[in-house]
Amino acid sequence: METSPDRLGEMPPLSDRATPAYPIASVENTLRILLLLRERDRLTLADVAAELGIARSSAHRLMAMLSYYDFVRQDSASRSFRPGAALIDVGLSAVRALDIRVLARPVLTELAASTEMTAHLALPRGRDVLYVDGVESRRTIRAALRTGDTLPAHVTGVGKALLATLTDDRLRQLYRDAPPQAVTDRSVSTVEGLLTEMRAARAAGYAVNRGESEPGVLSVGVAVSLPEPGMFAGIGLVCPEFSVDAEWESRIGTQLKAAAAELTKEMSAYRF
């Protein structure tokens, strides 16, 4: 599994880019908020004001406009802001432009048929993972498709595989404000526990979820390098726990790594 020195889809640092000749402060602040949402699970008004060096009232006006266009959504209980549907749609539009779903579909179909597990294609979204396509297993009792859903990355096989492309320092920064939250009694709930799992995933070349997102559900995931440097997608396989044998993990991991290599080869031959 490849390891990127920085976050997924990392752009050159601001210090290495030319400053616009006619900067517009409100536009710059809005874009900086969107970049913050790439790094953090949620933002409060206090976070926005502190990070941008502006008054809380100014932060409120910016977030109100982003909320109006559904780029962010405010949690009614905590009053913090999370990415909204419009922001997700922008990301999906970029994915559509890359045609990654078209290229990945035959790989997903083959994986679902050969393993009798449900296959997923996913993208990173900060501390979450967004499912953008999938092919369902033909078994009567099977894991359902999650296309369009998001889940915490640290409790899914494909999400862990994407997190494992980050360095330990980057992971600590990603979970700086709050540790990963346990979803089941098998979920990791500390940063150090997560780092231990990420090191194991990097060594194996794949990541495993053993009932951590939902009791009785297993999954394995791998990261796939995209043509854009530093960007990754993930492919994963999910099944009910009762349907596997003792050797399932290494066998499925090997199949997924081979599928990821095939998808990487397909993308390298395709003109984006």
LINLIN-V690462 format. One line per field, one symbol per residue. burial: 1 if it has 24 or more other ideal C-beta (glycine too) atoms within 12 Angstrom, else 0. Layout:
burial: ???
This chain:
burial: 11110111110000000000000000001101111111111111101110010100001001100110001111000001111100110011001001011011101100110011111111111111111111111000011001000111111111111111111001100110000100000011001001101100110111111111110011111111111001111111111110010001100110111111011101100000
